[in-house]
Amino acid sequence: MVRVPLTEAERERGERLGSALRAARGERSMVQVAAEAGISVETLRKIETGRIPTPAFFTVVAVADAVGLPLDALRDATSVSNAPPLSA
């Protein structure tokens, strides 16, 4: 199966997702959050850095639950209206 390349908007949304999850993680370690979410530390690292811009829904839910971030808040944090302006 050939995967269609992501658009710039999709990549930016992935970065916002990662940033929101990282901020919600706070001082907790990646190891602790990944274990609670049932994912590998490397997967969490890739999501937080935007290297996996479109993680599976249930992975996002598991991480959001692990860090106590409601899905509504996560949706708001990743929406285009909350995106920082693009650099010129």
C-alpha positions as CSV (number, residue, x, y, z in Angstrom):
1,M,0.0,0.0,0.0
2,V,1.4,3.4,-1.0
3,R,0.9,6.1,1.5
4,V,-0.1,9.6,0.2
5,P,2.4,12.2,1.3
6,L,1.2,14.5,4.1
7,T,0.4,18.1,3.4
8,E,2.1,20.9,5.2
9,A,-1.1,21.5,7.2
10,E,-1.1,17.9,8.3
11,R,2.5,18.1,9.4
12,E,1.8,21.3,11.3
13,R,-1.2,19.8,13.0
14,G,1.0,16.9,14.1
15,E,3.5,19.3,15.6
16,R,0.7,21.1,17.5
17,L,-0.6,17.7,18.7
18,G,2.9,16.8,20.0
19,S,3.3,20.1,21.6
20,A,0.0,19.9,23.4
21,L,0.7,16.4,24.7
22,R,4.2,17.4,25.8
23,A,2.9,20.4,27.7
24,A,0.2,18.2,29.4
25,R,2.9,15.7,30.3
26,G,4.6,18.4,32.3
27,E,7.4,17.1,34.6
28,R,6.4,13.4,34.3
29,S,8.9,11.3,32.5
30,M,8.3,9.9,29.0
31,V,8.9,6.4,30.5
32,Q,6.1,6.9,33.0
33,V,3.6,8.3,30.5
34,A,4.4,5.8,27.8
35,A,4.0,2.9,30.3
36,E,0.7,4.2,31.5
37,A,-0.5,4.7,27.9
38,G,0.7,1.2,26.8
39,I,3.0,2.5,24.1
40,S,6.8,2.5,23.7
41,V,8.8,5.5,24.8
42,E,10.1,5.9,21.2
43,T,6.5,6.2,19.9
44,L,5.7,8.8,22.5
45,R,8.9,10.7,21.6
46,K,8.0,10.6,17.9
47,I,4.5,11.9,18.6
48,E,5.7,14.7,20.8
49,T,8.3,15.8,18.3
50,G,5.9,15.6,15.4
51,R,7.7,12.8,13.7
52,I,4.5,10.8,13.7
53,P,2.1,13.6,12.6
54,T,-0.9,11.3,12.3
55,P,-0.8,8.7,15.1
56,A,-3.6,6.2,15.5
57,F,-6.7,7.5,17.2
58,F,-6.5,5.0,20.1
59,T,-2.8,5.9,20.6
60,V,-3.8,9.5,21.0
61,V,-6.6,8.7,23.3
62,A,-4.3,6.5,25.5
63,V,-1.7,9.3,25.7
64,A,-4.3,12.0,26.4
65,D,-5.8,9.8,29.2
66,A,-2.3,9.2,30.6
67,V,-1.6,12.9,30.9
68,G,-5.1,13.9,31.9
69,L,-5.8,15.9,28.8
70,P,-9.5,15.8,27.7
71,L,-10.0,15.1,24.0
72,D,-11.9,18.4,23.6
73,A,-8.9,20.3,24.9
74,L,-6.6,18.4,22.6
75,R,-8.9,19.1,19.7
76,D,-8.9,22.8,20.5
77,A,-5.1,22.8,20.9
78,T,-4.6,21.3,17.5
79,S,-7.1,23.4,15.6
80,V,-5.9,25.8,12.9
81,S,-7.5,28.7,14.8
82,N,-5.0,28.1,17.6
83,A,-2.0,27.6,15.3
84,P,0.8,30.2,15.7
85,P,1.4,32.4,12.6
86,L,3.7,30.9,10.0
87,S,7.1,32.5,9.8
88,A,7.8,34.5,6.7
